Amino acid sequence: MKKLVYFLFSGMFAAILFFGSCEKVVYPPIEIPDSVNYKADIQPIWDKNCLDCHSTGLPPTLTADVSHSQLINGGYVNTDIPMESELMIKLYTSPHDARATEAEKQSILVWIEEGALDN
């Protein structure tokens, strides 16, 4: 009898663990753009998420008039290995990771992969 009770409780515990670990929220896939334009797609990300700090002296300055040159000349972009760019590392680490959405981060990555053009 004790073995039966033990077996039933073990089975219920395993079922609770199995079904309790199922993902309940289905996230929509992130749409990765085919091509990115700096002025139309990337600068608005800086304007929305970054100018609170990066327009008042914290490097790099990300205002529309100088952001591209600050990123390129400041060594923040690595077009050879885009995910190792200082910019991408900062975007995925605190406190920066909470500001831009994953879709915005992917747009920035595509921009770097395309050569980080000022278009």
N, CA, C and O atoms as a DFTB+ gen file, in Angstrom:
476 C
 N C O
     1  1       0.825      -1.194       0.000
     2  2       0.000       0.000       0.000
     3  2       0.871       1.260       0.000
     4  3       0.578       2.231      -0.698
     5  1       1.960       1.227       0.805
     6  2       2.836       2.389       0.862
     7  2       3.493       2.635      -0.496
     8  3       3.685       3.782      -0.898
     9  1       3.834       1.556      -1.199
    10  2       4.444       1.706      -2.511
    11  2       3.469       2.343      -3.495
    12  3       3.870       3.159      -4.325
    13  1       2.187       1.975      -3.407
    14  2       1.171       2.535      -4.289
    15  2       0.994       4.029      -4.029
    16  3       0.926       4.818      -4.971
    17  1       0.918       4.421      -2.760
    18  2       0.780       5.837      -2.399
    19  2       2.020       6.604      -2.860
    20  3       1.903       7.693      -3.422
    21  1       3.190       6.046      -2.627
    22  2       4.439       6.680      -3.057
    23  2       4.458       6.842      -4.576
    24  3       4.843       7.894      -5.086
    25  1       4.045       5.810      -5.290
    26  2       4.018       5.855      -6.747
    27  2       3.042       6.916      -7.247
    28  3       3.365       7.668      -8.166
    29  1       1.849       6.985      -6.649
    30  2       0.858       7.983      -7.061
    31  2       1.354       9.405      -6.806
    32  3       1.230      10.269      -7.674
    33  1       1.913       9.652      -5.622
    34  2       2.429      10.988      -5.311
    35  2       3.614      11.356      -6.209
    36  3       3.742      12.505      -6.631
    37  1       4.463      10.395      -6.494
    38  2       5.589      10.654      -7.394
    39  2       5.088      11.006      -8.790
    40  3       5.607      11.918      -9.434
    41  1       4.087      10.282      -9.246
    42  2       3.510      10.554     -10.563
    43  2       2.844      11.914     -10.624
    44  3       2.993      12.639     -11.608
    45  1       2.103      12.268      -9.567
    46  2       1.460      13.590      -9.537
    47  2       2.503      14.696      -9.487
    48  3       2.347      15.720     -10.152
    49  1       3.555      14.506      -8.716
    50  2       4.622      15.504      -8.618
    51  2       5.298      15.694      -9.973
    52  3       5.561      16.822     -10.390
    53  1       5.576      14.593     -10.652
    54  2       6.202      14.671     -11.975
    55  2       5.276      15.372     -12.970
    56  3       5.737      16.167     -13.789
    57  1       3.980      15.084     -12.903
    58  2       3.019      15.723     -13.806
    59  2       2.940      17.225     -13.543
    60  3       2.870      18.019     -14.481
    61  1       2.951      17.609     -12.276
    62  2       2.920      19.039     -11.932
    63  2       4.157      19.741     -12.473
    64  3       4.056      20.825     -13.048
    65  1       5.316      19.134     -12.293
    66  2       6.542      19.735     -12.820
    67  2       6.511      19.827     -14.342
    68  3       6.909      20.840     -14.917
    69  1       6.044      18.779     -14.985
    70  2       6.028      18.747     -16.445
    71  2       5.076      19.792     -17.014
    72  3       5.460      20.579     -17.880
    73  1       3.835      19.802     -16.529
    74  2       2.849      20.721     -17.087
    75  2       3.016      22.142     -16.565
    76  3       2.612      23.097     -17.228
    77  1       3.600      22.286     -15.399
    78  2       3.828      23.621     -14.845
    79  2       4.948      24.366     -15.534
    80  3       5.044      25.588     -15.417
    81  1       5.792      23.656     -16.244
    82  2       6.917      24.306     -16.907
    83  2       6.612      24.688     -18.351
    84  3       7.482      25.218     -19.043
    85  1       5.413      24.433     -18.808
    86  2       5.060      24.763     -20.189
    87  2       4.962      26.274     -20.365
    88  3       4.482      26.979     -19.477
    89  1       5.412      26.760     -21.494
    90  2       5.335      28.184     -21.819
    91  2       3.872      28.537     -22.058
    92  3       3.202      27.913     -22.880
    93  1       3.383      29.538     -21.338
    94  2       1.985      29.906     -21.450
    95  2       1.762      31.065     -22.412
    96  3       0.648      31.264     -22.897
    97  1       2.805      31.822     -22.689
    98  2       2.693      32.962     -23.581
    99  2       3.418      32.633     -24.880
   100  3       4.571      32.204     -24.873
   101  1       2.737      32.836     -25.970
   102  2       3.355      32.628     -27.269
   103  2       3.755      33.999     -27.798
   104  3       2.908      34.867     -28.012
   105  1       5.045      34.183     -28.006
   106  2       5.550      35.465     -28.477
   107  2       5.578      35.481     -29.997
   108  3       5.982      34.503     -30.627
   109  1       5.146      36.593     -30.585
   110  2       5.214      36.666     -32.045
   111  2       6.668      36.721     -32.501
   112  3       7.521      37.248     -31.786
   113  1       6.953      36.190     -33.665
   114  2       8.339      36.230     -34.146
   115  2       8.771      37.671     -34.423
   116  3       7.962      38.515     -34.807
   117  1      10.042      37.928     -34.223
   118  2      10.591      39.252     -34.483
   119  2      10.843      39.368     -35.977
   120  3      11.488      38.512     -36.583
   121  1      10.323      40.439     -36.557
   122  2      10.553      40.665     -37.977
   123  2      11.894      41.367     -38.153
   124  3      12.083      42.495     -37.699
   125  1      12.807      40.693     -38.806
   126  2      14.129      41.257     -39.053
   127  2      14.098      41.914     -40.428
   128  3      13.800      41.257     -41.426
   129  1      14.406      43.208     -40.483
   130  2      14.340      43.899     -41.771
   131  2      15.409      43.409     -42.744
   132  3      16.498      43.000     -42.342
   133  1      15.071      43.462     -44.029
   134  2      16.033      43.080     -45.069
   135  2      17.110      44.140     -45.234
   136  3      18.280      43.826     -45.455
   137  1      16.704      45.395     -45.124
   138  2      17.621      46.502     -45.316
   139  2      17.238      47.620     -44.353
   140  3      16.069      47.772     -43.999
   141  1      18.225      48.394     -43.936
   142  2      17.989      49.443     -42.950
   143  2      18.597      50.748     -43.449
   144  3      19.694      50.768     -44.006
   145  1      17.865      51.830     -43.238
   146  2      18.327      53.165     -43.576
   147  2      18.641      53.888     -42.269
   148  3      17.799      53.944     -41.373
   149  1      19.844      54.440     -42.157
   150  2      20.261      55.051     -40.890
   151  2      19.328      56.175     -40.456
   152  3      18.838      56.183     -39.327
   153  1      19.086      57.117     -41.351
   154  2      18.286      58.285     -40.965
   155  2      16.825      57.927     -40.694
   156  3      16.207      58.493     -39.792
   157  1      16.273      56.999     -41.462
   158  2      14.863      56.646     -41.321
   159  2      14.602      55.583     -40.261
   160  3      13.541      55.588     -39.637
   161  1      15.552      54.670     -40.046
   162  2      15.305      53.537     -39.153
   163  2      16.112      53.564     -37.857
   164  3      15.593      53.199     -36.803
   165  1      17.359      53.986     -37.920
   166  2      18.233      53.903     -36.746
   167  2      18.167      55.165     -35.893
   168  3      18.027      55.077     -34.673
   169  1      18.264      56.336     -36.516
   170  2      18.229      57.571     -35.732
   171  2      16.961      57.682     -34.878
   172  3      17.048      58.142     -33.740
   173  1      15.780      57.278     -35.383
   174  2      14.594      57.319     -34.519
   175  2      14.713      56.437     -33.264
   176  3      14.095      56.734     -32.242
   177  1      15.494      55.369     -33.335
   178  2      15.721      54.530     -32.147
   179  2      16.501      55.323     -31.114
   180  3      16.166      55.306     -29.930
   181  1      17.543      56.021     -31.559
   182  2      18.313      56.858     -30.623
   183  2      17.416      57.954     -30.053
   184  3      17.426      58.214     -28.850
   185  1      16.636      58.596     -30.934
   186  2      15.772      59.691     -30.486
   187  2      14.803      59.222     -29.401
   188  3      14.569      59.927     -28.419
   189  1      14.251      58.045     -29.582
   190  2      13.243      57.526     -28.648
   191  2      13.851      56.991     -27.353
   192  3      13.291      57.197     -26.276
   193  1      14.982      56.312     -27.448
   194  2      15.488      55.562     -26.299
   195  2      16.739      56.115     -25.628
   196  3      17.002      55.795     -24.469
   197  1      17.507      56.929     -26.320
   198  2      18.866      57.201     -25.843
   199  2      19.183      58.656     -25.532
   200  3      20.129      58.938     -24.798
   201  1      18.413      59.574     -26.076
   202  2      18.791      60.980     -25.958
   203  2      18.674      61.538     -24.544
   204  3      19.239      62.593     -24.258
   205  1      17.961      60.864     -23.663
   206  2      17.913      61.331     -22.269
   207  2      19.320      61.451     -21.701
   208  3      19.615      62.391     -20.964
   209  1      20.178      60.518     -22.036
   210  2      21.553      60.528     -21.516
   211  2      22.580      60.941     -22.568
   212  3      23.562      61.612     -22.250
   213  1      22.354      60.542     -23.816
   214  2      23.385      60.715     -24.839
   215  2      23.199      61.965     -25.703
   216  3      23.600      61.999     -26.866
   217  1      22.589      62.977     -25.113
   218  2      22.563      64.283     -25.773
   219  2      23.105      65.338     -24.818
   220  3      23.219      66.513     -25.169
   221  1      23.434      64.905     -23.615
   222  2      23.846      65.850     -22.565
   223  2      25.266      65.615     -22.084
   224  3      25.601      65.973     -20.955
   225  1      26.094      65.028     -22.907
   226  2      27.491      64.889     -22.531
   227  2      28.003      63.476     -22.373
   228  3      29.209      63.250     -22.472
   229  1      27.120      62.509     -22.129
   230  2      27.582      61.120     -22.030
   231  2      27.943      60.612     -23.422
   232  3      27.107      60.665     -24.324
   233  1      29.158      60.124     -23.619
   234  2      29.520      59.631     -24.952
   235  2      28.866      58.275     -25.236
   236  3      28.652      57.491     -24.312
   237  1      28.553      57.999     -26.470
   238  2      28.627      58.870     -27.632
   239  2      27.417      59.797     -27.696
   240  3      26.344      59.456     -27.199
   241  1      27.584      60.948     -28.296
   242  2      26.464      61.857     -28.516
   243  2      25.631      61.286     -29.654
   244  3      26.149      61.019     -30.739
   245  1      24.327      61.097     -29.402
   246  2      23.470      60.442     -30.389
   247  2      22.422      61.372     -30.987
   248  3      21.369      60.916     -31.434
   249  1      22.700      62.660     -30.997
   250  2      21.798      63.591     -31.672
   251  2      21.958      63.422     -33.181
   252  3      23.003      62.979     -33.659
   253  1      20.920      63.778     -33.919
   254  2      20.873      63.508     -35.361
   255  2      22.041      64.106     -36.135
   256  3      22.466      63.537     -37.140
   257  1      22.565      65.239     -35.686
   258  2      23.620      65.900     -36.453
   259  2      24.979      65.219     -36.339
   260  3      25.813      65.379     -37.231
   261  1      25.229      64.461     -35.265
   262  2      26.566      63.874     -35.066
   263  2      26.574      62.389     -34.720
   264  3      27.648      61.805     -34.577
   265  1      25.425      61.771     -34.582
   266  2      25.387      60.392     -34.074
   267  2      26.193      59.417     -34.927
   268  3      26.967      58.626     -34.388
   269  1      26.028      59.459     -36.233
   270  2      26.730      58.500     -37.087
   271  2      28.240      58.639     -36.937
   272  3      28.933      57.640     -36.746
   273  1      28.759      59.858     -37.021
   274  2      30.214      60.044     -36.913
   275  2      30.716      59.675     -35.521
   276  3      31.823      59.155     -35.389
   277  1      29.926      59.934     -34.485
   278  2      30.319      59.562     -33.128
   279  2      30.449      58.045     -32.998
   280  3      31.399      57.549     -32.391
   281  1      29.497      57.313     -33.566
   282  2      29.526      55.849     -33.468
   283  2      30.675      55.249     -34.273
   284  3      31.371      54.351     -33.798
   285  1      30.868      55.745     -35.483
   286  2      31.904      55.189     -36.356
   287  2      33.296      55.588     -35.873
   288  3      34.165      54.732     -35.708
   289  1      33.506      56.874     -35.649
   290  2      34.832      57.366     -35.252
   291  2      35.175      57.051     -33.800
   292  3      36.344      57.061     -33.414
   293  1      34.149      56.773     -33.000
   294  2      34.385      56.469     -31.592
   295  2      34.682      55.003     -31.319
   296  3      34.900      54.621     -30.170
   297  1      34.692      54.177     -32.363
   298  2      35.016      52.763     -32.189
   299  2      33.876      51.923     -31.638
   300  3      34.115      50.849     -31.088
   301  1      32.640      52.390     -31.775
   302  2      31.492      51.651     -31.252
   303  2      30.973      50.595     -32.216
   304  3      30.177      49.742     -31.823
   305  1      31.408      50.638     -33.469
   306  2      30.877      49.750     -34.500
   307  2      31.995      48.892     -35.080
   308  3      33.056      49.393     -35.454
   309  1      31.732      47.578     -35.148
   310  2      32.670      46.629     -35.746
   311  2      31.937      45.946     -36.897
   312  3      31.157      45.020     -36.674
   313  1      32.184      46.394     -38.116
   314  2      31.476      45.817     -39.260
   315  2      31.993      44.426     -39.631
   316  3      31.318      43.692     -40.353
   317  1      33.175      44.059     -39.148
   318  2      33.702      42.714     -39.413
   319  2      32.979      41.664     -38.580
   320  3      32.630      40.596     -39.084
   321  1      32.754      41.968     -37.306
   322  2      32.037      41.060     -36.405
   323  2      30.978      41.901     -35.678
   324  3      31.207      42.340     -34.551
   325  1      29.818      42.129     -36.319
   326  2      28.827      43.060     -35.792
   327  2      28.385      42.809     -34.348
   328  3      28.206      43.761     -33.589
   329  1      28.206      41.543     -33.959
   330  2      27.755      41.274     -32.584
   331  2      28.826      41.590     -31.547
   332  3      28.527      41.666     -30.355
   333  1      30.065      41.773     -31.981
   334  2      31.123      42.158     -31.055
   335  2      31.347      43.665     -31.032
   336  3      32.280      44.151     -30.392
   337  1      30.491      44.402     -31.731
   338  2      30.561      45.861     -31.686
   339  2      30.286      46.332     -30.269
   340  3      29.422      45.788     -29.581
   341  1      31.012      47.330     -29.843
   342  2      30.764      47.931     -28.528
   343  2      29.307      48.375     -28.425
   344  3      28.694      48.267     -27.363
   345  1      28.760      48.871     -29.520
   346  2      27.369      49.300     -29.548
   347  2      26.426      48.143     -29.228
   348  3      25.527      48.298     -28.402
   349  1      26.611      46.997     -29.859
   350  2      25.738      45.844     -29.613
   351  2      25.921      45.313     -28.200
   352  3      24.949      44.921     -27.554
   353  1      27.145      45.295     -27.719
   354  2      27.394      44.833     -26.346
   355  2      26.659      45.726     -25.362
   356  3      26.037      45.238     -24.419
   357  1      26.730      47.033     -25.579
   358  2      26.033      47.963     -24.684
   359  2      24.521      47.794     -24.776
   360  3      23.827      47.877     -23.763
   361  1      24.002      47.558     -25.983
   362  2      22.555      47.403     -26.143
   363  2      22.010      46.171     -25.427
   364  3      20.835      46.135     -25.062
   365  1      22.848      45.171     -25.226
   366  2      22.396      43.943     -24.580
   367  2      22.824      43.831     -23.122
   368  3      22.664      42.769     -22.520
   369  1      23.363      44.894     -22.543
   370  2      23.741      44.855     -21.133
   371  2      23.067      45.994     -20.387
   372  3      22.701      47.010     -20.978
   373  1      22.909      45.815     -19.097
   374  2      22.257      46.827     -18.259
   375  2      23.055      48.101     -18.252
   376  3      24.281      48.051     -18.359
   377  1      22.418      49.228     -18.131
   378  2      20.974      49.481     -18.126
   379  2      20.392      49.641     -19.520
   380  3      19.207      49.947     -19.657
   381  1      21.177      49.445     -20.536
   382  2      20.731      49.695     -21.902
   383  2      19.761      48.644     -22.427
   384  3      18.933      48.957     -23.283
   385  1      19.836      47.417     -21.945
   386  2      19.050      46.332     -22.527
   387  2      17.551      46.533     -22.390
   388  3      16.786      45.985     -23.183
   389  1      17.114      47.300     -21.409
   390  2      15.684      47.490     -21.202
   391  2      15.104      48.601     -22.072
   392  3      13.883      48.720     -22.179
   393  1      15.937      49.397     -22.681
   394  2      15.432      50.555     -23.425
   395  2      14.948      50.197     -24.831
   396  3      13.791      50.461     -25.158
   397  1      15.771      49.624     -25.644
   398  2      15.398      49.293     -27.025
   399  2      14.711      47.934     -27.064
   400  3      15.056      47.027     -26.306
   401  1      13.741      47.807     -27.951
   402  2      13.068      46.521     -28.121
   403  2      13.990      45.564     -28.872
   404  3      14.997      45.978     -29.447
   405  1      13.639      44.303     -28.858
   406  2      14.442      43.320     -29.590
   407  2      14.415      43.622     -31.089
   408  3      15.425      43.456     -31.773
   409  1      13.271      44.062     -31.599
   410  2      13.179      44.413     -33.021
   411  2      14.096      45.587     -33.346
   412  3      14.732      45.600     -34.400
   413  1      14.171      46.572     -32.455
   414  2      15.066      47.710     -32.674
   415  2      16.527      47.267     -32.640
   416  3      17.335      47.725     -33.448
   417  1      16.864      46.386     -31.717
   418  2      18.234      45.872     -31.645
   419  2      18.594      45.103     -32.914
   420  3      19.721      45.191     -33.403
   421  1      17.635      44.353     -33.440
   422  2      17.888      43.608     -34.673
   423  2      18.078      44.558     -35.856
   424  3      18.893      44.295     -36.740
   425  1      17.329      45.659     -35.873
   426  2      17.514      46.660     -36.931
   427  2      18.910      47.260     -36.866
   428  3      19.551      47.461     -37.898
   429  1      19.381      47.544     -35.667
   430  2      20.728      48.095     -35.493
   431  2      21.772      47.082     -35.961
   432  3      22.752      47.446     -36.610
   433  1      21.556      45.816     -35.631
   434  2      22.479      44.766     -36.069
   435  2      22.524      44.672     -37.595
   436  3      23.601      44.558     -38.180
   437  1      21.360      44.720     -38.237
   438  2      21.316      44.678     -39.703
   439  2      22.052      45.879     -40.281
   440  3      22.786      45.744     -41.261
   441  1      21.861      47.059     -39.681
   442  2      22.558      48.263     -40.147
   443  2      24.075      48.058     -40.092
   444  3      24.782      48.413     -41.035
   445  1      24.572      47.493     -39.001
   446  2      26.016      47.249     -38.880
   447  2      26.460      46.209     -39.904
   448  3      27.502      46.372     -40.539
   449  1      25.677      45.139     -40.068
   450  2      26.019      44.093     -41.041
   451  2      26.082      44.642     -42.465
   452  3      26.851      44.148     -43.290
   453  1      25.273      45.662     -42.751
   454  2      25.265      46.280     -44.080
   455  2      26.405      47.275     -44.266
   456  3      26.519      47.893     -45.325
   457  1      27.237      47.434     -43.265
   458  2      28.382      48.334     -43.394
   459  2      28.250      49.629     -42.622
   460  3      29.100      50.510     -42.752
   461  1      27.195      49.770     -41.813
   462  2      26.984      50.961     -40.978
   463  2      27.032      52.245     -41.803
   464  3      27.734      53.197     -41.462
   465  1      26.281      52.248     -42.879
   466  2      26.275      53.384     -43.798
   467  2      25.507      54.571     -43.221
   468  3      24.586      54.399     -42.422
   469  1      25.896      55.766     -43.633
   470  2      25.197      56.994     -43.244
   471  2      24.233      57.347     -44.371
   472  3      24.464      58.290     -45.128
   473  1      23.163      56.585     -44.471
   474  2      22.203      56.798     -45.558
   475  2      20.854      57.254     -45.042
   476  3      19.935      57.478     -45.830
